[in-house]
C-alpha cells in the first residue's frame, strides 16, 4: 500500500483505505473514493496536483487529499 500522491501518470490502482478525519473521509467518499474503487491516473504533475478518472468522471485533487488515499 502507498498513498495516491505517489502514483504516476498511466497507473491504474485500487483504493485500499481512506485516512484523515471524518469530515475529510466523507468528502473523499462523496467524490467516489471508496475502498475497492478503480482509479486511473491521468496526470500526476510535479506541482502535486493529480488528475484521475474515477467512475467515468475526471477529477482533480490536491496532493494533500491524495496523501490520505491509500492505494494498492
mmJSON file of the N, C-alpha and C atoms, coordinates in Angstrom:
{"data_MODEL":{"atom_site":{
"group_PDB":["ATOM","ATOM","ATOM","ATOM","ATOM","ATOM","ATOM","ATOM","ATOM","ATOM","ATOM","ATOM","ATOM","ATOM","ATOM","ATOM","ATOM","ATOM","ATOM","ATOM","ATOM","ATOM","ATOM","ATOM","ATOM","ATOM","ATOM","ATOM","ATOM","ATOM","ATOM","ATOM","ATOM","ATOM","ATOM","ATOM","ATOM","ATOM","ATOM","ATOM","ATOM","ATOM","ATOM","ATOM","ATOM","ATOM","ATOM","ATOM","ATOM","ATOM","ATOM","ATOM","ATOM","ATOM","ATOM","ATOM","ATOM","ATOM","ATOM","ATOM","ATOM","ATOM","ATOM","ATOM","ATOM","ATOM","ATOM","ATOM","ATOM","ATOM","ATOM","ATOM","ATOM","ATOM","ATOM","ATOM","ATOM","ATOM","ATOM","ATOM","ATOM","ATOM","ATOM","ATOM","ATOM","ATOM","ATOM","ATOM","ATOM","ATOM","ATOM","ATOM","ATOM","ATOM","ATOM","ATOM","ATOM","ATOM","ATOM","ATOM","ATOM","ATOM","ATOM","ATOM","ATOM","ATOM","ATOM","ATOM","ATOM","ATOM","ATOM","ATOM","ATOM","ATOM","ATOM","ATOM","ATOM","ATOM","ATOM","ATOM","ATOM","ATOM","ATOM","ATOM","ATOM","ATOM","ATOM","ATOM","ATOM","ATOM","ATOM","ATOM","ATOM","ATOM","ATOM","ATOM","ATOM","ATOM","ATOM","ATOM","ATOM","ATOM","ATOM","ATOM","ATOM","ATOM","ATOM","ATOM","ATOM","ATOM","ATOM","ATOM","ATOM","ATOM","ATOM","ATOM","ATOM","ATOM","ATOM","ATOM","ATOM","ATOM","ATOM","ATOM","ATOM","ATOM","ATOM","ATOM","ATOM","ATOM","ATOM","ATOM","ATOM","ATOM","ATOM","ATOM","ATOM","ATOM","ATOM","ATOM","ATOM","ATOM","ATOM","ATOM","ATOM","ATOM","ATOM","ATOM","ATOM","ATOM","ATOM","ATOM","ATOM","ATOM","ATOM","ATOM","ATOM","ATOM","ATOM","ATOM","ATOM","ATOM","ATOM","ATOM","ATOM","ATOM","ATOM","ATOM","ATOM","ATOM","ATOM","ATOM","ATOM","ATOM","ATOM","ATOM"],
"id":[1,2,3,4,5,6,7,8,9,10,11,12,13,14,15,16,17,18,19,20,21,22,23,24,25,26,27,28,29,30,31,32,33,34,35,36,37,38,39,40,41,42,43,44,45,46,47,48,49,50,51,52,53,54,55,56,57,58,59,60,61,62,63,64,65,66,67,68,69,70,71,72,73,74,75,76,77,78,79,80,81,82,83,84,85,86,87,88,89,90,91,92,93,94,95,96,97,98,99,100,101,102,103,104,105,106,107,108,109,110,111,112,113,114,115,116,117,118,119,120,121,122,123,124,125,126,127,128,129,130,131,132,133,134,135,136,137,138,139,140,141,142,143,144,145,146,147,148,149,150,151,152,153,154,155,156,157,158,159,160,161,162,163,164,165,166,167,168,169,170,171,172,173,174,175,176,177,178,179,180,181,182,183,184,185,186,187,188,189,190,191,192,193,194,195,196,197,198,199,200,201,202,203,204,205,206,207,208,209,210,211,212,213,214,215,216],
"type_symbol":["N","C","C","N","C","C","N","C","C","N","C","C","N","C","C","N","C","C","N","C","C","N","C","C","N","C","C","N","C","C","N","C","C","N","C","C","N","C","C","N","C","C","N","C","C","N","C","C","N","C","C","N","C","C","N","C","C","N","C","C","N","C","C","N","C","C","N","C","C","N","C","C","N","C","C","N","C","C","N","C","C","N","C","C","N","C","C","N","C","C","N","C","C","N","C","C","N","C","C","N","C","C","N","C","C","N","C","C","N","C","C","N","C","C","N","C","C","N","C","C","N","C","C","N","C","C","N","C","C","N","C","C","N","C","C","N","C","C","N","C","C","N","C","C","N","C","C","N","C","C","N","C","C","N","C","C","N","C","C","N","C","C","N","C","C","N","C","C","N","C","C","N","C","C","N","C","C","N","C","C","N","C","C","N","C","C","N","C","C","N","C","C","N","C","C","N","C","C","N","C","C","N","C","C","N","C","C","N","C","C","N","C","C","N","C","C"],
"label_atom_id":["N","CA","C","N","CA","C","N","CA","C","N","CA","C","N","CA","C","N","CA","C","N","CA","C","N","CA","C","N","CA","C","N","CA","C","N","CA","C","N","CA","C","N","CA","C","N","CA","C","N","CA","C","N","CA","C","N","CA","C","N","CA","C","N","CA","C","N","CA","C","N","CA","C","N","CA","C","N","CA","C","N","CA","C","N","CA","C","N","CA","C","N","CA","C","N","CA","C","N","CA","C","N","CA","C","N","CA","C","N","CA","C","N","CA","C","N","CA","C","N","CA","C","N","CA","C","N","CA","C","N","CA","C","N","CA","C","N","CA","C","N","CA","C","N","CA","C","N","CA","C","N","CA","C","N","CA","C","N","CA","C","N","CA","C","N","CA","C","N","CA","C","N","CA","C","N","CA","C","N","CA","C","N","CA","C","N","CA","C","N","CA","C","N","CA","C","N","CA","C","N","CA","C","N","CA","C","N","CA","C","N","CA","C","N","CA","C","N","CA","C","N","CA","C","N","CA","C","N","CA","C","N","CA","C","N","CA","C","N","CA","C","N","CA","C","N","CA","C","N","CA","C"],
"label_alt_id":[null,null,null,null,null,null,null,null,null,null,null,null,null,null,null,null,null,null,null,null,null,null,null,null,null,null,null,null,null,null,null,null,null,null,null,null,null,null,null,null,null,null,null,null,null,null,null,null,null,null,null,null,null,null,null,null,null,null,null,null,null,null,null,null,null,null,null,null,null,null,null,null,null,null,null,null,null,null,null,null,null,null,null,null,null,null,null,null,null,null,null,null,null,null,null,null,null,null,null,null,null,null,null,null,null,null,null,null,null,null,null,null,null,null,null,null,null,null,null,null,null,null,null,null,null,null,null,null,null,null,null,null,null,null,null,null,null,null,null,null,null,null,null,null,null,null,null,null,null,null,null,null,null,null,null,null,null,null,null,null,null,null,null,null,null,null,null,null,null,null,null,null,null,null,null,null,null,null,null,null,null,null,null,null,null,null,null,null,null,null,null,null,null,null,null,null,null,null,null,null,null,null,null,null,null,null,null,null,null,null,null,null,null,null,null,null],
"label_comp_id":["UNK","UNK","UNK","UNK","UNK","UNK","UNK","UNK","UNK","UNK","UNK","UNK","UNK","UNK","UNK","UNK","UNK","UNK","UNK","UNK","UNK","UNK","UNK","UNK","UNK","UNK","UNK","UNK","UNK","UNK","UNK","UNK","UNK","UNK","UNK","UNK","UNK","UNK","UNK","UNK","UNK","UNK","UNK","UNK","UNK","UNK","UNK","UNK","UNK","UNK","UNK","UNK","UNK","UNK","UNK","UNK","UNK","UNK","UNK","UNK","UNK","UNK","UNK","UNK","UNK","UNK","UNK","UNK","UNK","UNK","UNK","UNK","UNK","UNK","UNK","UNK","UNK","UNK","UNK","UNK","UNK","UNK","UNK","UNK","UNK","UNK","UNK","UNK","UNK","UNK","UNK","UNK","UNK","UNK","UNK","UNK","UNK","UNK","UNK","UNK","UNK","UNK","UNK","UNK","UNK","UNK","UNK","UNK","UNK","UNK","UNK","UNK","UNK","UNK","UNK","UNK","UNK","UNK","UNK","UNK","UNK","UNK","UNK","UNK","UNK","UNK","UNK","UNK","UNK","UNK","UNK","UNK","UNK","UNK","UNK","UNK","UNK","UNK","UNK","UNK","UNK","UNK","UNK","UNK","UNK","UNK","UNK","UNK","UNK","UNK","UNK","UNK","UNK","UNK","UNK","UNK","UNK","UNK","UNK","UNK","UNK","UNK","UNK","UNK","UNK","UNK","UNK","UNK","UNK","UNK","UNK","UNK","UNK","UNK","UNK","UNK","UNK","UNK","UNK","UNK","UNK","UNK","UNK","UNK","UNK","UNK","UNK","UNK","UNK","UNK","UNK","UNK","UNK","UNK","UNK","UNK","UNK","UNK","UNK","UNK","UNK","UNK","UNK","UNK","UNK","UNK","UNK","UNK","UNK","UNK","UNK","UNK","UNK","UNK","UNK","UNK"],
"label_asym_id":["A","A","A","A","A","A","A","A","A","A","A","A","A","A","A","A","A","A","A","A","A","A","A","A","A","A","A","A","A","A","A","A","A","A","A","A","A","A","A","A","A","A","A","A","A","A","A","A","A","A","A","A","A","A","A","A","A","A","A","A","A","A","A","A","A","A","A","A","A","A","A","A","A","A","A","A","A","A","A","A","A","A","A","A","A","A","A","A","A","A","A","A","A","A","A","A","A","A","A","A","A","A","A","A","A","A","A","A","A","A","A","A","A","A","A","A","A","A","A","A","A","A","A","A","A","A","A","A","A","A","A","A","A","A","A","A","A","A","A","A","A","A","A","A","A","A","A","A","A","A","A","A","A","A","A","A","A","A","A","A","A","A","A","A","A","A","A","A","A","A","A","A","A","A","A","A","A","A","A","A","A","A","A","A","A","A","A","A","A","A","A","A","A","A","A","A","A","A","A","A","A","A","A","A","A","A","A","A","A","A","A","A","A","A","A","A"],
"label_entity_id":["1","1","1","1","1","1","1","1","1","1","1","1","1","1","1","1","1","1","1","1","1","1","1","1","1","1","1","1","1","1","1","1","1","1","1","1","1","1","1","1","1","1","1","1","1","1","1","1","1","1","1","1","1","1","1","1","1","1","1","1","1","1","1","1","1","1","1","1","1","1","1","1","1","1","1","1","1","1","1","1","1","1","1","1","1","1","1","1","1","1","1","1","1","1","1","1","1","1","1","1","1","1","1","1","1","1","1","1","1","1","1","1","1","1","1","1","1","1","1","1","1","1","1","1","1","1","1","1","1","1","1","1","1","1","1","1","1","1","1","1","1","1","1","1","1","1","1","1","1","1","1","1","1","1","1","1","1","1","1","1","1","1","1","1","1","1","1","1","1","1","1","1","1","1","1","1","1","1","1","1","1","1","1","1","1","1","1","1","1","1","1","1","1","1","1","1","1","1","1","1","1","1","1","1","1","1","1","1","1","1","1","1","1","1","1","1"],
"label_seq_id":[1,1,1,2,2,2,3,3,3,4,4,4,5,5,5,6,6,6,7,7,7,8,8,8,9,9,9,10,10,10,11,11,11,12,12,12,13,13,13,14,14,14,15,15,15,16,16,16,17,17,17,18,18,18,19,19,19,20,20,20,21,21,21,22,22,22,23,23,23,24,24,24,25,25,25,26,26,26,27,27,27,28,28,28,29,29,29,30,30,30,31,31,31,32,32,32,33,33,33,34,34,34,35,35,35,36,36,36,37,37,37,38,38,38,39,39,39,40,40,40,41,41,41,42,42,42,43,43,43,44,44,44,45,45,45,46,46,46,47,47,47,48,48,48,49,49,49,50,50,50,51,51,51,52,52,52,53,53,53,54,54,54,55,55,55,56,56,56,57,57,57,58,58,58,59,59,59,60,60,60,61,61,61,62,62,62,63,63,63,64,64,64,65,65,65,66,66,66,67,67,67,68,68,68,69,69,69,70,70,70,71,71,71,72,72,72],
"pdbx_PDB_ins_code":[null,null,null,null,null,null,null,null,null,null,null,null,null,null,null,null,null,null,null,null,null,null,null,null,null,null,null,null,null,null,null,null,null,null,null,null,null,null,null,null,null,null,null,null,null,null,null,null,null,null,null,null,null,null,null,null,null,null,null,null,null,null,null,null,null,null,null,null,null,null,null,null,null,null,null,null,null,null,null,null,null,null,null,null,null,null,null,null,null,null,null,null,null,null,null,null,null,null,null,null,null,null,null,null,null,null,null,null,null,null,null,null,null,null,null,null,null,null,null,null,null,null,null,null,null,null,null,null,null,null,null,null,null,null,null,null,null,null,null,null,null,null,null,null,null,null,null,null,null,null,null,null,null,null,null,null,null,null,null,null,null,null,null,null,null,null,null,null,null,null,null,null,null,null,null,null,null,null,null,null,null,null,null,null,null,null,null,null,null,null,null,null,null,null,null,null,null,null,null,null,null,null,null,null,null,null,null,null,null,null,null,null,null,null,null,null],
"Cartn_x":[0.838,0.0,0.882,0.406,1.093,0.053,0.393,-0.553,-0.744,-1.927,-2.225,-1.279,-0.781,0.142,1.404,1.749,2.952,2.683,1.435,1.099,1.639,1.854,2.388,1.355,1.531,0.657,0.586,-0.63,-0.838,-1.125,-0.864,-1.142,-2.644,-3.014,-4.389,-4.314,-4.979,-4.841,-6.212,-6.217,-7.441,-7.312,-8.407,-8.426,-8.433,-7.471,-7.366,-7.88,-7.7,-8.1,-8.13,-8.994,-9.073,-8.703,-7.732,-7.316,-7.862,-7.474,-7.885,-9.048,-9.541,-10.656,-11.976,-13.029,-14.324,-14.854,-14.7,-15.182,-14.432,-13.119,-12.304,-12.627,-12.807,-13.171,-14.496,-15.47,-16.792,-16.702,-15.926,-15.765,-15.171,-14.117,-13.49,-14.44,-15.186,-16.159,-17.263,-17.692,-18.712,-18.216,-16.912,-16.326,-16.206,-16.329,-16.233,-15.026,-14.19,-13.013,-13.443,-13.89,-14.31,-13.427,-13.305,-12.471,-12.927,-11.956,-12.23,-12.442,-12.588,-12.808,-11.534,-11.686,-10.539,-10.317,-9.056,-8.667,-7.608,-7.846,-6.876,-6.202,-4.874,-4.135,-3.935,-4.548,-4.443,-3.204,-2.979,-1.828,-1.405,-0.138,0.44,1.589,1.297,2.279,3.21,4.304,5.293,4.821,3.745,3.261,2.416,2.181,1.461,0.008,-0.587,-1.977,-2.07,-3.156,-3.343,-4.704,-4.724,-5.984,-6.238,-7.441,-7.778,-9.107,-9.282,-10.593,-11.111,-12.333,-12.947,-14.429,-14.905,-16.325,-16.791,-16.044,-16.377,-16.399,-15.756,-15.626,-14.153,-13.802,-12.432,-12.401,-11.504,-11.397,-9.967,-9.817,-8.505,-8.498,-7.462,-7.343,-5.958,-5.879,-4.604,-3.723,-2.455,-1.536,-1.897,-2.462,-2.872,-4.004,-4.959,-6.05,-5.505,-4.629,-4.077,-3.261,-2.655,-1.851,-2.712,-4.008,-4.91,-5.557,-5.357,-5.958,-4.879,-5.022,-4.055,-4.511,-3.555,-3.87,-3.068,-3.533,-2.778,-2.773],
"Cartn_y":[-1.184,0.0,1.246,2.258,3.551,4.644,5.89,6.981,7.241,7.659,8.014,9.106,9.924,11.003,10.472,9.202,8.615,7.917,7.875,7.218,8.036,7.342,8.002,8.017,8.936,9.027,7.668,7.219,5.94,4.785,4.954,3.881,3.644,2.393,2.008,1.344,1.932,1.476,1.271,0.606,0.407,1.125,1.731,2.378,1.285,1.344,0.342,0.873,2.183,2.764,4.276,4.909,6.371,6.815,7.71,8.225,9.622,10.199,11.562,11.601,12.817,12.981,12.597,12.519,12.056,12.955,14.259,15.196,14.997,14.835,14.609,13.289,12.239,10.925,10.998,11.67,11.779,12.513,13.583,14.34,13.455,12.715,11.842,10.728,10.165,9.127,9.687,10.919,11.556,11.763,11.963,12.1,10.755,9.647,8.318,7.518,8.089,7.377,6.459,5.266,4.263,3.038,2.241,1.043,0.159,-0.242,-1.106,-0.373,0.949,1.72,1.756,1.595,1.707,3.169,3.581,4.954,4.898,5.598,5.701,7.065,7.071,8.322,8.927,10.078,10.771,11.658,12.376,13.267,13.406,13.158,13.363,14.342,15.626,16.662,16.906,17.551,17.836,18.808,19.564,20.529,19.876,18.565,17.84,17.569,18.286,18.019,16.786,16.039,14.793,14.832,14.45,14.33,12.844,12.403,10.98,10.774,9.567,9.105,8.197,8.461,7.686,7.577,6.357,6.136,6.997,6.966,7.688,9.202,9.714,11.156,11.505,12.67,13.153,14.152,13.916,14.76,15.236,16.435,16.942,17.038,16.485,16.556,17.08,17.668,18.209,17.089,17.398,16.409,16.075,17.048,16.788,15.76,15.893,14.914,13.553,13.569,12.324,11.573,12.289,11.654,10.86,11.153,10.458,9.225,9.033,7.896,6.844,5.712,4.623,3.716,3.323,2.521,1.229,0.31,-0.929,-1.228],
"Cartn_z":[0.0,0.0,0.0,-0.715,-0.732,-0.97,-0.651,-0.888,-2.384,-2.754,-4.137,-4.632,-3.733,-4.101,-4.777,-4.572,-5.165,-6.493,-6.932,-8.198,-9.368,-10.501,-11.686,-12.805,-13.716,-14.884,-15.575,-15.88,-16.547,-15.607,-14.313,-13.347,-13.23,-13.013,-12.69,-11.325,-10.341,-8.959,-8.333,-7.184,-6.409,-5.073,-4.633,-3.321,-2.256,-1.334,-0.277,1.065,1.308,2.593,2.452,3.234,3.277,4.684,4.791,6.087,6.327,7.444,7.771,8.736,8.976,9.91,9.232,10.011,9.486,8.373,8.537,7.515,6.195,6.288,5.092,4.424,5.231,4.68,3.944,4.553,3.932,2.602,2.562,1.32,0.221,0.55,-0.445,-0.88,0.061,-0.286,-1.17,-0.903,-1.74,-3.17,-3.331,-4.662,-5.375,-4.613,-5.204,-4.772,-3.919,-3.42,-2.281,-2.636,-1.662,-1.829,-0.784,-0.832,-1.989,-2.804,-3.945,-5.254,-5.217,-6.446,-7.285,-8.607,-9.507,-9.848,-9.804,-10.111,-11.207,-12.304,-13.392,-13.294,-13.226,-13.088,-14.477,-14.711,-15.995,-16.015,-14.93,-14.846,-13.392,-13.157,-11.827,-12.017,-11.916,-12.216,-11.038,-11.318,-10.297,-9.229,-9.509,-8.519,-7.437,-7.56,-6.524,-6.82,-7.764,-8.109,-8.997,-8.831,-9.571,-10.247,-11.524,-12.256,-12.456,-12.083,-12.145,-12.861,-13.393,-13.841,-12.745,-12.312,-11.243,-11.55,-11.745,-12.046,-13.213,-14.298,-15.532,-15.366,-14.329,-14.118,-13.992,-14.475,-14.336,-13.186,-12.228,-11.036,-10.856,-10.334,-9.937,-8.418,-7.804,-6.346,-5.978,-4.806,-4.331,-3.782,-3.633,-3.072,-1.63,-0.891,0.492,0.532,-0.38,-0.447,-0.885,-1.889,-2.422,-1.374,-0.445,0.6,1.574,1.645,2.569,1.953,0.653,-0.052,-0.258,0.412,0.27,-0.869,-1.714,-2.896,-2.915,-3.736,-3.961,-5.438],
"occupancy":[1.0,1.0,1.0,1.0,1.0,1.0,1.0,1.0,1.0,1.0,1.0,1.0,1.0,1.0,1.0,1.0,1.0,1.0,1.0,1.0,1.0,1.0,1.0,1.0,1.0,1.0,1.0,1.0,1.0,1.0,1.0,1.0,1.0,1.0,1.0,1.0,1.0,1.0,1.0,1.0,1.0,1.0,1.0,1.0,1.0,1.0,1.0,1.0,1.0,1.0,1.0,1.0,1.0,1.0,1.0,1.0,1.0,1.0,1.0,1.0,1.0,1.0,1.0,1.0,1.0,1.0,1.0,1.0,1.0,1.0,1.0,1.0,1.0,1.0,1.0,1.0,1.0,1.0,1.0,1.0,1.0,1.0,1.0,1.0,1.0,1.0,1.0,1.0,1.0,1.0,1.0,1.0,1.0,1.0,1.0,1.0,1.0,1.0,1.0,1.0,1.0,1.0,1.0,1.0,1.0,1.0,1.0,1.0,1.0,1.0,1.0,1.0,1.0,1.0,1.0,1.0,1.0,1.0,1.0,1.0,1.0,1.0,1.0,1.0,1.0,1.0,1.0,1.0,1.0,1.0,1.0,1.0,1.0,1.0,1.0,1.0,1.0,1.0,1.0,1.0,1.0,1.0,1.0,1.0,1.0,1.0,1.0,1.0,1.0,1.0,1.0,1.0,1.0,1.0,1.0,1.0,1.0,1.0,1.0,1.0,1.0,1.0,1.0,1.0,1.0,1.0,1.0,1.0,1.0,1.0,1.0,1.0,1.0,1.0,1.0,1.0,1.0,1.0,1.0,1.0,1.0,1.0,1.0,1.0,1.0,1.0,1.0,1.0,1.0,1.0,1.0,1.0,1.0,1.0,1.0,1.0,1.0,1.0,1.0,1.0,1.0,1.0,1.0,1.0,1.0,1.0,1.0,1.0,1.0,1.0,1.0,1.0,1.0,1.0,1.0,1.0],
"B_iso_or_equiv":[0.0,0.0,0.0,0.0,0.0,0.0,0.0,0.0,0.0,0.0,0.0,0.0,0.0,0.0,0.0,0.0,0.0,0.0,0.0,0.0,0.0,0.0,0.0,0.0,0.0,0.0,0.0,0.0,0.0,0.0,0.0,0.0,0.0,0.0,0.0,0.0,0.0,0.0,0.0,0.0,0.0,0.0,0.0,0.0,0.0,0.0,0.0,0.0,0.0,0.0,0.0,0.0,0.0,0.0,0.0,0.0,0.0,0.0,0.0,0.0,0.0,0.0,0.0,0.0,0.0,0.0,0.0,0.0,0.0,0.0,0.0,0.0,0.0,0.0,0.0,0.0,0.0,0.0,0.0,0.0,0.0,0.0,0.0,0.0,0.0,0.0,0.0,0.0,0.0,0.0,0.0,0.0,0.0,0.0,0.0,0.0,0.0,0.0,0.0,0.0,0.0,0.0,0.0,0.0,0.0,0.0,0.0,0.0,0.0,0.0,0.0,0.0,0.0,0.0,0.0,0.0,0.0,0.0,0.0,0.0,0.0,0.0,0.0,0.0,0.0,0.0,0.0,0.0,0.0,0.0,0.0,0.0,0.0,0.0,0.0,0.0,0.0,0.0,0.0,0.0,0.0,0.0,0.0,0.0,0.0,0.0,0.0,0.0,0.0,0.0,0.0,0.0,0.0,0.0,0.0,0.0,0.0,0.0,0.0,0.0,0.0,0.0,0.0,0.0,0.0,0.0,0.0,0.0,0.0,0.0,0.0,0.0,0.0,0.0,0.0,0.0,0.0,0.0,0.0,0.0,0.0,0.0,0.0,0.0,0.0,0.0,0.0,0.0,0.0,0.0,0.0,0.0,0.0,0.0,0.0,0.0,0.0,0.0,0.0,0.0,0.0,0.0,0.0,0.0,0.0,0.0,0.0,0.0,0.0,0.0,0.0,0.0,0.0,0.0,0.0,0.0],
"pdbx_formal_charge":[null,null,null,null,null,null,null,null,null,null,null,null,null,null,null,null,null,null,null,null,null,null,null,null,null,null,null,null,null,null,null,null,null,null,null,null,null,null,null,null,null,null,null,null,null,null,null,null,null,null,null,null,null,null,null,null,null,null,null,null,null,null,null,null,null,null,null,null,null,null,null,null,null,null,null,null,null,null,null,null,null,null,null,null,null,null,null,null,null,null,null,null,null,null,null,null,null,null,null,null,null,null,null,null,null,null,null,null,null,null,null,null,null,null,null,null,null,null,null,null,null,null,null,null,null,null,null,null,null,null,null,null,null,null,null,null,null,null,null,null,null,null,null,null,null,null,null,null,null,null,null,null,null,null,null,null,null,null,null,null,null,null,null,null,null,null,null,null,null,null,null,null,null,null,null,null,null,null,null,null,null,null,null,null,null,null,null,null,null,null,null,null,null,null,null,null,null,null,null,null,null,null,null,null,null,null,null,null,null,null,null,null,null,null,null,null],
"auth_seq_id":[1,1,1,2,2,2,3,3,3,4,4,4,5,5,5,6,6,6,7,7,7,8,8,8,9,9,9,10,10,10,11,11,11,12,12,12,13,13,13,14,14,14,15,15,15,16,16,16,17,17,17,18,18,18,19,19,19,20,20,20,21,21,21,22,22,22,23,23,23,24,24,24,25,25,25,26,26,26,27,27,27,28,28,28,29,29,29,30,30,30,31,31,31,32,32,32,33,33,33,34,34,34,35,35,35,36,36,36,37,37,37,38,38,38,39,39,39,40,40,40,41,41,41,42,42,42,43,43,43,44,44,44,45,45,45,46,46,46,47,47,47,48,48,48,49,49,49,50,50,50,51,51,51,52,52,52,53,53,53,54,54,54,55,55,55,56,56,56,57,57,57,58,58,58,59,59,59,60,60,60,61,61,61,62,62,62,63,63,63,64,64,64,65,65,65,66,66,66,67,67,67,68,68,68,69,69,69,70,70,70,71,71,71,72,72,72],
"auth_comp_id":["UNK","UNK","UNK","UNK","UNK","UNK","UNK","UNK","UNK","UNK","UNK","UNK","UNK","UNK","UNK","UNK","UNK","UNK","UNK","UNK","UNK","UNK","UNK","UNK","UNK","UNK","UNK","UNK","UNK","UNK","UNK","UNK","UNK","UNK","UNK","UNK","UNK","UNK","UNK","UNK","UNK","UNK","UNK","UNK","UNK","UNK","UNK","UNK","UNK","UNK","UNK","UNK","UNK","UNK","UNK","UNK","UNK","UNK","UNK","UNK","UNK","UNK","UNK","UNK","UNK","UNK","UNK","UNK","UNK","UNK","UNK","UNK","UNK","UNK","UNK","UNK","UNK","UNK","UNK","UNK","UNK","UNK","UNK","UNK","UNK","UNK","UNK","UNK","UNK","UNK","UNK","UNK","UNK","UNK","UNK","UNK","UNK","UNK","UNK","UNK","UNK","UNK","UNK","UNK","UNK","UNK","UNK","UNK","UNK","UNK","UNK","UNK","UNK","UNK","UNK","UNK","UNK","UNK","UNK","UNK","UNK","UNK","UNK","UNK","UNK","UNK","UNK","UNK","UNK","UNK","UNK","UNK","UNK","UNK","UNK","UNK","UNK","UNK","UNK","UNK","UNK","UNK","UNK","UNK","UNK","UNK","UNK","UNK","UNK","UNK","UNK","UNK","UNK","UNK","UNK","UNK","UNK","UNK","UNK","UNK","UNK","UNK","UNK","UNK","UNK","UNK","UNK","UNK","UNK","UNK","UNK","UNK","UNK","UNK","UNK","UNK","UNK","UNK","UNK","UNK","UNK","UNK","UNK","UNK","UNK","UNK","UNK","UNK","UNK","UNK","UNK","UNK","UNK","UNK","UNK","UNK","UNK","UNK","UNK","UNK","UNK","UNK","UNK","UNK","UNK","UNK","UNK","UNK","UNK","UNK","UNK","UNK","UNK","UNK","UNK","UNK"],
"auth_asym_id":["A","A","A","A","A","A","A","A","A","A","A","A","A","A","A","A","A","A","A","A","A","A","A","A","A","A","A","A","A","A","A","A","A","A","A","A","A","A","A","A","A","A","A","A","A","A","A","A","A","A","A","A","A","A","A","A","A","A","A","A","A","A","A","A","A","A","A","A","A","A","A","A","A","A","A","A","A","A","A","A","A","A","A","A","A","A","A","A","A","A","A","A","A","A","A","A","A","A","A","A","A","A","A","A","A","A","A","A","A","A","A","A","A","A","A","A","A","A","A","A","A","A","A","A","A","A","A","A","A","A","A","A","A","A","A","A","A","A","A","A","A","A","A","A","A","A","A","A","A","A","A","A","A","A","A","A","A","A","A","A","A","A","A","A","A","A","A","A","A","A","A","A","A","A","A","A","A","A","A","A","A","A","A","A","A","A","A","A","A","A","A","A","A","A","A","A","A","A","A","A","A","A","A","A","A","A","A","A","A","A","A","A","A","A","A","A"],
"auth_atom_id":["N","CA","C","N","CA","C","N","CA","C","N","CA","C","N","CA","C","N","CA","C","N","CA","C","N","CA","C","N","CA","C","N","CA","C","N","CA","C","N","CA","C","N","CA","C","N","CA","C","N","CA","C","N","CA","C","N","CA","C","N","CA","C","N","CA","C","N","CA","C","N","CA","C","N","CA","C","N","CA","C","N","CA","C","N","CA","C","N","CA","C","N","CA","C","N","CA","C","N","CA","C","N","CA","C","N","CA","C","N","CA","C","N","CA","C","N","CA","C","N","CA","C","N","CA","C","N","CA","C","N","CA","C","N","CA","C","N","CA","C","N","CA","C","N","CA","C","N","CA","C","N","CA","C","N","CA","C","N","CA","C","N","CA","C","N","CA","C","N","CA","C","N","CA","C","N","CA","C","N","CA","C","N","CA","C","N","CA","C","N","CA","C","N","CA","C","N","CA","C","N","CA","C","N","CA","C","N","CA","C","N","CA","C","N","CA","C","N","CA","C","N","CA","C","N","CA","C","N","CA","C","N","CA","C","N","CA","C","N","CA","C","N","CA","C","N","CA","C","N","CA","C"],
"pdbx_PDB_model_num":[1,1,1,1,1,1,1,1,1,1,1,1,1,1,1,1,1,1,1,1,1,1,1,1,1,1,1,1,1,1,1,1,1,1,1,1,1,1,1,1,1,1,1,1,1,1,1,1,1,1,1,1,1,1,1,1,1,1,1,1,1,1,1,1,1,1,1,1,1,1,1,1,1,1,1,1,1,1,1,1,1,1,1,1,1,1,1,1,1,1,1,1,1,1,1,1,1,1,1,1,1,1,1,1,1,1,1,1,1,1,1,1,1,1,1,1,1,1,1,1,1,1,1,1,1,1,1,1,1,1,1,1,1,1,1,1,1,1,1,1,1,1,1,1,1,1,1,1,1,1,1,1,1,1,1,1,1,1,1,1,1,1,1,1,1,1,1,1,1,1,1,1,1,1,1,1,1,1,1,1,1,1,1,1,1,1,1,1,1,1,1,1,1,1,1,1,1,1,1,1,1,1,1,1,1,1,1,1,1,1,1,1,1,1,1,1]
}}}
